[in-house]
């Protein structure tokens, strides 16, 4: 999991650095990004593939939006090209070895696994509310190692993530978390819609990194639990996006 998370971070940061250089240096950064993507595939962690998929989806959004506004003839051409690529992929898939087919089949279950994990998160929250009540146990009560400081500490099963927030802060803490996430998404949308052309793609890449890390956290929160290096990798793009948006704001 850590291999996949760090490799995904390398892939995204390499693309960001490739945006700001040219010539052979840009090719080198793109090669680094491709190598990191290969490492993500070797990690065999669907959650990290979900991180990269979210990142690429954010980057493709403006391109797809522009494609929807072009003339009908060009739309048909693009559709035919996409169908041709899809057909080529199917043909190649039938000719490659069984190991690669198994890897592709495993990767194709990302959507189903994400839905299952989302359902499990909701169930964990409901169980936590029934056990801890609407106000929770209190801040730090289910934090790892808290039982070593207080003999009467709560031995909760919540390891991290949303269920731990609900266990410690209750429903008010959950509502505060939803509000913070909503404000964050609103800020990202505002920063992208009000930016100038010079920094648009930089901000878009940073936004994709932030959203990708957020989706990965929702899918598997354990890599982020108590690991300062992982938290730095996850939050650094957000800090840069905040600073860049403030710097270019008229």
N, C-alpha and C positions, 0 to 999 in steps of 0.2 A: 504493500500500500504506500509506504513512504517512497519507494522507488518511483511508482507511478505519479505520485503527487509532485515530487521534485522534478521529474522529467517533464511533466506537463508545464510546470513553472518555467523551466528552461526553454521549452518550445515557444511559449508565449512571449517571454522576455526577449528571446532571439529575434522574433518577428518585429517586436517594438524597436530594437536596436537596428535591424535591417532597414526600417523605415527612414532612419536618420543618416544613413551613409549611402554611398554609391559605388559602382564598379565592383572590383573583386571583394572588397570588404562586405558589400551587401550579399554577394553570393556565399561568402563564408558563413555569415549569420543565418542565411536560409538553410545552408547545409547543416549547421548546428541544430536548427529547429527540426529539420527532417530526422536527424539522428535521435533527438529527444523524443519525437513521436514514435520512432521505432522502439525506444526504451519503454514508453507507455504501453505499447502493444505487448512487449515481453513481460511486463508486470502482470498482465492478465487480470487487471482490475477494471471491471466495468464502470465503477464510479469515477475513475480517472478519465476513462473514455468519455463519460458524460460531461466532465469538466471541459475537455477539448471540444466536444460537440456544441456545448453552450457558447464557448468562445468563438468558434467558427460561425455559428448562427448569428451572433451579434455582428460580426464582420460582414456577413453576407446580406444582412437586412437592408442597408442602403442600396446595394447592387440589385437585389430583388425588387425593391421599391421603384428603382429607376427603370427596371425592365418592364414593370407593369405599365409604365407611362409611355413607352415607345410605340411605334406604329404597329398595326396588326401583322404586317408582313414579317417584320423583324421578330415579333412575338412567336409567330409560327416557326420561323427559322430556329429560334432558341429552343422551342419545345421539341423540334425534330432532333436538334443536337443533343439535348438531354436524353431523349429516348434512345438515340444511337449509343450514347455512353452507357446507359443502363443495359442495353442489349449486349454491348461488348463486355460489360462486367459479368453478366450472366454466362456468356460463352466462356470467358476465362475461368469463372468459378467451376464450371463443369470439367475443366481440363487440369486444374491444379490438384496437388496431392491432398490426401485425406486430412493431414494435420492442419493445413491452412483452412480447409472447409470447416473443421471443428472450431478453429479460432474465430472464423467469421460467424458461425452459428452462435457461439458464445457471446460475441459482440452484439449480435442482433437481438439479444434478450435484454438489452439495456432498458428499453421503454417499460417492459413488463416488470423488471426488477425494481425500477424507480417507483412505479405505482404501488407495488407491494410494500416497499420501504415507507412510502408516504402514508399508506394505510396503517402500518405498524406504528409510526410516529403519533398518529391521531389516537390510536388505541392506548399507547403508553401515556399520553397526556390525560386521557379520561381515567385510566387506572390511578395515576398519580393524584388527580383531584379527589378521587374517592378515598384514597389513603391519607393524604395530607390535608384535605379540606381546601376551601377556597382561598385561604390566606397562606398556605404552605407551612413548612416547618421553621423557616427563618433563614436568613442569609448565612451561608457557609456550613449549614448543618449536614449536608450530604456531600460536601467537598472531600476528595480523597485525602485521608490522613486525619480527618477531624476527630475520629474516634480515639486517636492517640492523645489528644489534648483534653478530652472531656469523656469521662467514663459513662456519662448518661447520654452520649451522642446518639443520633438516629442512624441506624444501619440501613440506609436506603440502597435500593438496587439501581437507581438512576446513575449512570456513569457520566454523562455529559449531554449537551444538546438541549433541546426544548424541554424534555421531561425533567431535566435537572433544574432548569429555570423555574418551572412550575412547582417542583418540589420545594424549592427554597423561597420563592417569592410569590407563589400562588397565581391566581388568575390576574391580579393587578400587574404582576411582573410580566405575564404573557401578553397582556394588552399593551404594556409599555414596549415590549419587544416588537410587536406588530407595528406600533406607531413609528419606532425607530427605523424599521425596515421600509415602511411606506415613505417616510421622509427621505431615506437614502435613495430609493428608486426615483422619487420625484426630482431629487437633485441631479441624479445622473441624466434623466430625461431633459431637464432644463439646461444642463451644461452642454449636451449634444445639440440641442435645438437652437442655442444662442451663441454658438462658437463661430469663429471665422474659419475660412478655408485653410489657413496655414497650419492650424493645430487640430483640425477636425479628426483626421485619421489617428493621430496620437491619442486623442481623448477617447475615440471609439475603441481602440485597442485596450486602453486602460479600463474602460467600462466593461469590455468583454472579459477581461481578467477578473474584475471584481465580481461580476455576475457568475462567472464560471466557478470561482472559489465558493461563492454562496451556495450554488447548486450542489457542489461536491460536499459542502458541510452538511447540508440537509440530508444527503444520501448516506454519508458516513462521517460522523462527527469525531470518531476516536482519533484519527491522525492529528486533529487540531487540539486534542486534550493535553494540556500541560507541556506542550512542545513550543518553546519560544521561537525557534527557527521557522517552524511551520506557520505560526501566527504572523511573523514578520513577512513571510512570502505572501500570505493571504491579504494582509492589510496595507502593505506598502503601495500597491497600485491605487488603492483608495486615497491614501494621503497625497500621492503625486497628482491624482485627478483633482482633488480639492484645491491643491496649490496652483495647478496649471489653470484651472477654471477661474480662480480669483485673479491670476496674473493677466489673463487675456480679456477679462471682462471690461467692456468700455466704461 
